[in-house]
């Protein structure tokens, strides 16, 4: 039951993240893209940039400070490497962003969060 609730909250966070990105001029290309190496929450494009976005939703804003770490970003990066060619054409830049969300607080968008 607890896992199902966390899954529902995660999906709600991803929905809100997609809406926020769209309000910032991004076009959502894909959601919850599964690969053998992991899952990418959102794939968005604006201009010549394709962003692979890891979304973290927490009930308290202060819990967002510890929501993402190198291990999680490394898994996202591996998944991105497997599918980036499907979304980015020649000359388009790709990056991994993180979007942190909590009720009653503005989203925190960490641009280019993974730089190996």
C-alpha positions in Angstrom: 0.0 0.0 0.0 2.8 2.4 0.9 4.6 1.7 -2.4 1.4 2.4 -4.4 0.9 5.7 -2.6 4.5 6.7 -3.4 4.0 5.7 -7.0 0.9 7.9 -7.2 2.7 10.8 -5.7 5.6 10.3 -8.1 3.2 10.4 -11.1 1.5 13.5 -9.7 5.0 15.1 -9.3 5.8 14.2 -12.9 2.5 15.6 -14.2 3.2 18.9 -12.3 6.8 19.0 -13.6 5.6 18.6 -17.2 3.1 21.4 -16.8 5.7 23.7 -15.3 8.2 22.9 -18.1 5.5 23.6 -20.7 4.8 26.9 -19.0 8.5 27.7 -19.4 8.3 27.0 -23.2 9.4 23.3 -23.2 7.6 20.7 -25.3 7.3 17.3 -23.7 8.6 14.6 -26.0 8.1 11.6 -23.7 7.2 10.5 -20.2 8.5 7.7 -18.1 10.8 6.3 -20.8 11.9 2.9 -19.7 15.3 1.5 -20.8 17.1 -1.6 -19.8 19.4 0.7 -17.7 16.7 2.7 -15.9 13.8 5.1 -16.4 13.8 8.7 -17.6 10.9 10.7 -16.0 10.5 13.4 -18.7 12.1 14.2 -22.0 11.6 17.8 -23.1 12.7 20.0 -25.9 13.1 23.8 -26.2 14.9 25.2 -29.3 18.0 23.0 -29.9 18.1 21.6 -26.4 16.8 18.2 -25.4 16.6 17.8 -21.6 16.3 14.4 -19.9 14.6 15.4 -16.7 14.7 13.5 -13.4 11.7 14.6 -11.2 11.7 14.4 -7.5 8.5 15.1 -5.5 8.6 15.3 -1.7 5.9 16.2 0.8 8.2 18.7 2.5 10.4 21.2 0.6 13.2 20.7 3.0 13.3 17.0 2.1 14.3 18.0 -1.5 17.8 18.9 -0.4 18.6 15.2 -0.2 16.3 13.9 -3.0 19.0 13.5 -5.6 22.5 12.1 -5.4 25.3 11.0 -7.7 24.1 7.4 -7.8 20.6 8.4 -9.0 22.1 10.7 -11.6 24.5 8.1 -12.8 21.5 5.7 -13.4 19.6 8.4 -15.3 22.8 9.2 -17.4 23.1 5.5 -18.3 19.4 5.4 -19.5 19.9 8.6 -21.4 23.0 7.2 -23.2 20.8 4.3 -24.4 18.1 6.5 -26.0 19.4 10.0 -26.6 19.9 9.3 -30.3 16.1 8.8 -30.6 15.3 12.3 -29.4 18.2 14.6 -30.4 19.1 15.2 -34.0 22.5 16.3 -35.2 23.5 19.7 -33.8 21.0 19.5 -30.9 22.5 19.7 -27.4 21.4 17.2 -24.7 21.6 17.6 -21.0 20.3 16.0 -17.8 18.2 18.3 -15.6 16.6 17.7 -12.2 13.2 19.2 -11.2 12.5 19.3 -7.5 8.9 19.8 -6.4 7.0 20.0 -3.1 3.6 21.4 -2.1 3.4 25.1 -1.5 6.8 25.9 -2.9 8.2 26.9 -6.3 9.8 24.2 -8.4 13.6 24.1 -8.3 15.1 23.4 -11.8 18.7 22.2 -11.7 20.0 22.7 -15.2 22.7 20.3 -16.5 22.8 18.5 -13.2 25.0 15.7 -14.5 28.5 16.5 -15.7 30.7 13.4 -15.5 
